[in-house]
Structure formats: C-alpha cells, structure tokens
Amino acid sequence: MRIFLICFLLIQFSCTEEPFYSESQEIPVPWPYEQEIEFYVDIVDTSSLYAMELLINHAGAYKYENIYFRVKTDFPSIEDREELLNVELASKAGQWMGKCNAKSCKVKVYMLDRFKFPEPGRYGFLFEQYTREQRLEGIETMDLIIAKMKNESN
C-alpha cells in the first residue's frame, strides 16, 4: 500500500509545474447577481498542455449545497464562449466537501485538464453567480489557477 501511495504522489507532482498563473479574488458581500468576478491571463505558449482549477472558499453557514456560475471565456480574437457550471459544495448527506475549518470550507474544482490555448493573447475568465438569489451571501473568495503540464505526451 505504501509503494502505491508513493507512486501516486510522484505521478501527481511530476505532471504539473508550479502554477504560472494564480489569482485570488475576494467576493463582495453580498454578491450581486450581475457582478462578474474577472481573471485575465496573457498566453504566449500555445503548444503546451495546461490544467485549470478553481478554488471556492465559502462560509460554513452558506445556505445551499451547490452554486451555479455563468462562466464566460473571452478569447483574444475568436468568438467568446459562455457556459453554465454547477459546483457541488456538499454531499447528498449534507456534509461539506473540500477542506473545512470552524468558519469556512475550500472546494477545489478541476475545470480543464490537458488542454491547449488556441491562440496567443489575453484571455479573460469571468464568473457570475447564477443562482436564484439577487444578492448571494456566503461565497468568500475564488482562486483561478492555471498550470503548465510537464509531461506532454498524449
């Protein structure tokens, strides 16, 4: 069992480098329905593979089991893309997912793995809360992390 764990950890750490982009945004309290949380990154290398994660930090007193986002991707020159993202924050049994302490929980969302940016330039990733609440409370911070993959064999 110990050998399996060591091999697993080596594989995990050998596939990605330190993030070349990592930004944290504080969420306004309350978060208005129409307000976007924006992340912008400049891409030069379009031949490498990347991985993208979102970290959501929410209050332990957050009222819901999940959160919906409208995610808009602004590309440098091609048509922007918009999609819905549902993030489960609690299990069906009502237990918070992720790492929790007495006041808050942090949930990691694997958004994209082993992808390439289609063109060089400035990309925007914009998140709107897409819930039934006009002014959502309980989401504290969001972090967007993009890492370049080390092992690029397909």
GIVENVEN-V157628 format. One record per residue. RES is the residue in one small letter. PHI is phi in whole degrees, 0 to 359 (NA if undefined). Layout:
res->{RES/RES}
phi->{PHI/PHI}
This chain:
res->{m/r/i/f/l/i/c/f/l/l/i/q/f/s/c/t/e/e/p/f/y/s/e/s/q/e/i/p/v/p/w/p/y/e/q/e/i/e/f/y/v/d/i/v/d/t/s/s/l/y/a/m/e/l/l/i/n/h/a/g/a/y/k/y/e/n/i/y/f/r/v/k/t/d/f/p/s/i/e/d/r/e/e/l/l/n/v/e/l/a/s/k/a/g/q/w/m/g/k/c/n/a/k/s/c/k/v/k/v/y/m/l/d/r/f/k/f/p/e/p/g/r/y/g/f/l/f/e/q/y/t/r/e/q/r/l/e/g/i/e/t/m/d/l/i/i/a/k/m/k/n/e/s/n}
phi->{NA/297/295/301/297/296/297/300/296/297/296/299/280/273/272/233/266/301/303/271/220/207/220/246/237/283/265/296/247/284/270/295/308/269/276/270/261/247/231/234/220/263/247/249/272/258/266/275/267/231/230/232/232/238/252/245/254/231/293/296/264/303/279/236/275/211/214/259/238/261/250/247/252/266/266/301/221/269/299/295/236/229/210/264/229/256/247/282/256/223/285/299/279/92/275/297/268/83/262/237/237/294/248/208/229/239/246/262/243/276/275/219/224/58/244/241/285/287/204/287/136/268/249/241/238/244/242/244/290/235/252/278/272/292/222/278/245/112/268/261/216/226/240/250/232/237/238/273/284/281/271/259/286/277}
